[in-house]
Amino acid sequence: MSMMYMQMYFYTSCQVTILFKKWTIEEGDMLGFSLSLIAIFLFTIFYEFFRHLKAKIIKDDLKNYKENYESIRAINVIKRNKTLFLINLKHALLYTIYFILSYLLMLIVMTFNVGIFVCAFLGIFIGYFIFSNLSASSEDSESDMDGGCH
């Protein structure tokens, strides 16, 4: 049985395994490496899109709930609790998806490959630049303080 060795320092080789054994790029496979870099770049842009979308959805849901709280409260307690439960369920699902994406991104960057590292952070930069207005507001910068591995 052969042991896999993982680099624990930055390197520039094209030979890398990304997330799964099936996603291994051999030395000299520039096409596979280039396509992987493009995929990682697009993944990080999607990550930023999702992060800002999640923050916007949560902010809008809470704002709508607070605005409609009096009418919901007037209806009855059961309906109010059901509404709050569904909002919390949606937020928990979004939060879970966000953390799955965060940990996948962390594991991708932890290959310590310079090309992958640069593409990931370029994608984060571009994604933030494009999508930051989704969740931006002058009074609330919580979305930028989200936990996560980035």
C-alpha positions as CSV (number, residue, x, y, z in Angstrom):
1,M,0.0,0.0,0.0
2,S,1.5,3.3,-1.0
3,M,1.1,6.4,1.2
4,M,0.1,9.7,-0.3
5,Y,2.4,12.6,0.6
6,M,0.9,16.0,1.0
7,Q,3.1,19.1,0.5
8,M,3.1,21.3,3.6
9,Y,4.8,24.3,1.9
10,F,4.0,26.3,-1.2
11,Y,5.1,24.7,-4.5
12,T,4.7,25.4,-8.2
13,S,4.5,22.0,-9.7
14,C,1.5,21.1,-11.8
15,Q,1.2,17.7,-10.1
16,V,-1.6,18.1,-7.6
17,T,-4.6,16.3,-6.1
18,I,-7.5,18.6,-5.5
19,L,-10.2,17.4,-3.0
20,F,-10.6,13.9,-4.5
21,K,-8.2,11.2,-5.7
22,K,-10.0,11.3,-9.1
23,W,-9.2,15.0,-9.4
24,T,-5.4,14.4,-9.7
25,I,-3.4,16.3,-12.3
26,E,-0.2,14.7,-13.3
27,E,3.1,16.5,-14.1
28,G,3.0,17.9,-17.6
29,D,-0.8,17.9,-18.0
30,M,-1.1,21.6,-18.6
31,L,-4.6,21.4,-20.0
32,G,-5.9,19.6,-17.0
33,F,-4.1,22.0,-14.7
34,S,-5.4,25.1,-16.6
35,L,-9.0,23.8,-16.5
36,S,-8.7,23.1,-12.8
37,L,-7.5,26.6,-12.2
38,I,-10.4,28.0,-14.2
39,A,-12.8,25.8,-12.2
40,I,-11.4,27.0,-8.9
41,F,-11.5,30.6,-10.0
42,L,-15.2,30.2,-11.0
43,F,-15.9,28.3,-7.7
44,T,-14.5,31.2,-5.6
45,I,-16.6,33.7,-7.6
46,F,-19.7,31.6,-6.9
47,Y,-18.6,31.3,-3.3
48,E,-18.6,35.1,-3.0
49,F,-21.9,35.4,-4.8
50,F,-23.5,32.9,-2.4
51,R,-22.0,34.6,0.6
52,H,-23.5,37.9,-0.3
53,L,-26.8,36.4,-1.5
54,K,-27.1,34.6,1.9
55,A,-26.5,37.9,3.8
56,K,-29.1,39.7,1.7
57,I,-31.7,37.0,2.1
58,I,-31.2,36.9,5.9
59,K,-31.3,40.7,6.1
60,D,-34.5,40.9,4.0
61,D,-36.2,38.1,5.8
62,L,-35.5,39.7,9.2
63,K,-36.6,43.1,8.0
64,N,-39.9,41.7,6.5
65,Y,-40.6,39.7,9.7
66,K,-40.1,42.8,11.8
67,E,-42.3,44.9,9.5
68,N,-45.0,42.4,9.5
69,Y,-44.7,41.3,13.1
70,E,-47.7,43.2,14.3
71,S,-50.0,41.7,11.7
72,I,-48.5,38.2,12.3
73,R,-48.9,38.6,16.0
74,A,-52.5,39.7,15.6
75,I,-53.4,36.5,13.6
76,N,-52.3,34.0,16.2
77,V,-49.3,32.6,18.1
78,I,-49.2,29.3,16.1
79,K,-49.0,31.1,12.7
80,R,-46.3,33.5,14.1
81,N,-44.2,30.6,15.5
82,K,-44.6,28.7,12.2
83,T,-43.4,31.7,10.2
84,L,-40.5,32.2,12.5
85,F,-39.7,28.5,12.4
86,L,-39.7,28.5,8.5
87,I,-37.5,31.6,8.4
88,N,-35.0,30.0,10.8
89,L,-35.0,26.8,8.9
90,K,-34.2,28.6,5.6
91,H,-31.4,30.6,7.4
92,A,-29.9,27.4,8.8
93,L,-29.9,25.7,5.4
94,L,-28.2,28.7,3.8
95,Y,-25.7,28.8,6.7
96,T,-24.9,25.1,6.3
97,I,-24.4,25.4,2.5
98,Y,-22.2,28.4,3.1
99,F,-20.0,26.5,5.5
100,I,-19.7,23.5,3.2
101,L,-18.5,25.9,0.5
102,S,-16.1,27.5,2.9
103,Y,-14.6,24.3,4.0
104,L,-14.2,23.0,0.4
105,L,-12.5,26.3,-0.5
106,M,-10.2,25.9,2.5
107,L,-9.3,22.4,1.5
108,I,-8.6,23.5,-2.1
109,V,-6.3,26.3,-0.9
110,M,-4.6,23.8,1.5
111,T,-3.1,22.0,-1.5
112,F,-0.4,24.7,-1.1
113,N,-0.1,24.9,-4.9
114,V,0.8,28.5,-5.8
115,G,-1.3,28.5,-8.9
116,I,-4.4,27.3,-7.1
117,F,-3.7,29.7,-4.2
118,V,-3.5,32.7,-6.6
119,C,-6.6,31.6,-8.6
120,A,-8.6,31.1,-5.4
121,F,-7.8,34.5,-4.0
122,L,-8.2,36.3,-7.4
123,G,-11.7,34.7,-7.6
124,I,-12.5,35.9,-4.0
125,F,-11.3,39.4,-5.0
126,I,-13.3,39.5,-8.3
127,G,-16.3,37.9,-6.6
128,Y,-16.3,40.4,-3.8
129,F,-15.8,43.3,-6.2
130,I,-18.8,42.1,-8.4
131,F,-21.2,41.0,-5.7
132,S,-20.5,43.2,-2.6
133,N,-23.4,45.5,-3.5
134,L,-25.8,42.6,-3.0
135,S,-25.5,42.7,0.8
136,A,-23.9,46.1,1.3
137,S,-25.6,48.7,3.5
138,S,-24.2,51.7,5.3
139,E,-25.6,50.6,8.7
140,D,-24.8,46.9,8.6
141,S,-21.5,45.4,7.7
142,E,-22.1,42.0,9.4
143,S,-21.9,40.1,6.1
144,D,-18.2,41.0,5.9
145,M,-17.6,39.6,9.4
146,D,-19.2,36.2,8.7
147,G,-17.3,33.3,10.1
148,G,-15.9,30.9,7.6
149,C,-12.6,29.8,6.2
150,H,-11.6,32.5,3.9
